[in-house]
Amino acid sequence: MPFHPGRATVALVFLAALSACAGRPGATAGKAADTGLDRMERLTLNANRCWFKSKDPAFSAYSLAPELSSFSGRPRFLLVPKGKPEARPLLVVEGRSGSASVDTYGSLTGQPVGARIAADVARWSAGDDGCSA
């Protein structure tokens, strides 16, 4: 059978359309599924950018300790005293695979900065990646 450029073009267009429809497992309506890990990666990046890289004085006494690789299905990040990564966490922000829920707990939640943390985490969980301070 001789080569027909028109048939090859139609076949390529069909394959491209088919692969676009396949998407990732768990994807819906063109939007990738939001896993607990995806959400916590985004929250960790926001916390690092908004609280630490911005040199926000409210967080100058703390360090960020990401713990995103979790076999428990609960990726999280911690705030610990600056220079003491082995110290007991002062804040835990923890997600769950298969849930939009994000839990925040630790002694910092009862401190003056706790309201700011709660507002930032709630805003970031809702999809707004902006910094408030």
C-alpha positions as CSV (number, residue, x, y, z in Angstrom):
1,M,0.0,0.0,0.0
2,P,1.5,3.4,-1.0
3,F,2.2,6.1,1.6
4,H,-0.4,8.9,1.8
5,P,0.6,12.0,3.7
6,G,-3.1,12.8,4.3
7,R,-3.7,9.5,6.1
8,A,-0.6,10.0,8.3
9,T,-1.8,13.4,9.3
10,V,-5.2,12.1,10.2
11,A,-3.6,9.3,12.2
12,L,-1.4,11.8,14.1
13,V,-4.3,14.1,14.9
14,F,-6.3,11.1,16.1
15,L,-3.5,9.9,18.4
16,A,-2.9,13.4,19.8
17,A,-6.7,13.7,20.6
18,L,-6.8,10.3,22.1
19,S,-3.8,10.9,24.4
20,A,-5.3,14.3,25.5
21,C,-8.5,12.5,26.5
22,A,-6.6,9.9,28.5
23,G,-5.2,12.3,31.1
24,R,-3.8,11.2,34.5
25,P,-5.6,8.6,36.6
26,G,-8.0,10.4,38.9
27,A,-8.2,13.5,36.8
28,T,-11.6,15.0,36.3
29,A,-12.7,17.5,33.6
30,G,-9.2,18.5,32.7
31,K,-8.1,19.2,36.3
32,A,-5.6,16.8,38.0
33,A,-6.8,15.2,41.1
34,D,-5.7,17.0,44.3
35,T,-4.0,14.4,46.5
36,G,-2.9,15.1,50.0
37,L,0.7,15.2,48.9
38,D,0.0,17.7,46.1
39,R,-1.8,20.0,48.5
40,M,0.8,19.7,51.2
41,E,3.6,20.4,48.7
42,R,1.9,23.6,47.7
43,L,1.2,24.6,51.3
44,T,4.9,23.9,52.2
45,L,6.1,26.0,49.3
46,N,3.7,28.9,50.3
47,A,4.8,28.7,54.0
48,N,8.5,28.8,52.9
49,R,8.0,31.7,50.5
50,C,5.6,33.8,52.7
51,W,7.0,33.1,56.2
52,F,10.7,32.5,55.7
53,K,12.1,33.7,52.3
54,S,10.2,37.0,52.9
55,K,12.1,37.3,56.2
56,D,8.8,37.8,58.1
57,P,9.8,38.7,61.6
58,A,6.9,36.7,63.1
59,F,8.7,33.5,62.0
60,S,12.3,34.5,62.5
61,A,12.7,32.2,65.5
62,Y,11.6,29.1,63.6
63,S,12.7,26.8,60.9
64,L,10.6,24.9,58.4
65,A,10.9,21.1,58.4
66,P,9.0,19.4,55.5
67,E,8.0,15.8,56.0
68,L,6.1,15.2,52.8
69,S,7.2,11.6,52.2
70,S,4.9,9.8,54.5
71,F,3.9,6.1,54.4
72,S,1.0,7.0,56.7
73,G,-0.7,9.0,54.0
74,R,-0.3,12.1,56.1
75,P,2.2,14.4,54.5
76,R,3.1,17.4,56.7
77,F,5.4,20.2,57.5
78,L,6.7,21.3,60.9
79,L,7.9,24.5,62.4
80,V,10.7,23.9,64.9
81,P,13.0,26.3,66.9
82,K,15.6,27.8,64.5
83,G,18.8,25.8,64.6
84,K,17.2,22.8,66.4
85,P,15.8,20.5,63.7
86,E,15.6,17.6,66.2
87,A,13.5,19.6,68.7
88,R,9.8,18.9,69.4
89,P,7.7,20.6,66.7
90,L,6.0,23.9,67.7
91,L,3.6,23.6,64.8
92,V,2.4,20.7,62.6
93,V,0.4,21.3,59.4
94,E,-0.8,17.9,58.2
95,G,-2.8,16.8,55.2
96,R,-4.5,13.5,54.4
97,S,-4.6,11.6,51.2
98,G,-8.0,11.5,49.7
99,S,-9.3,14.4,51.8
100,A,-9.3,18.2,51.5
101,S,-8.8,18.4,55.2
102,V,-5.7,20.0,56.6
103,D,-5.0,19.8,60.4
104,T,-3.0,22.4,62.2
105,Y,-1.8,21.8,65.8
106,G,1.0,22.5,68.2
107,S,1.9,25.1,70.8
108,L,2.2,28.0,68.2
109,T,-1.5,27.7,67.5
110,G,-2.2,29.2,71.0
111,Q,0.4,32.0,70.6
112,P,-0.3,35.4,69.0
113,V,1.0,34.2,65.7
114,G,-1.5,31.3,65.7
115,A,-4.3,33.4,64.2
116,R,-2.0,34.4,61.3
117,I,-1.0,30.7,60.8
118,A,-4.6,29.6,60.8
119,A,-5.6,32.3,58.3
120,D,-2.7,31.6,56.0
121,V,-3.2,27.9,56.0
122,A,-7.0,28.3,55.4
123,R,-6.4,30.7,52.5
124,W,-3.7,28.4,50.9
125,S,-5.9,25.4,51.4
126,A,-8.7,27.2,49.5
127,G,-6.3,27.7,46.5
128,D,-5.1,31.3,47.1
129,D,-1.2,31.2,47.1
130,G,-0.7,34.8,48.2
131,C,1.1,36.1,51.3
132,S,-1.0,38.2,53.7
133,A,1.7,40.1,55.6
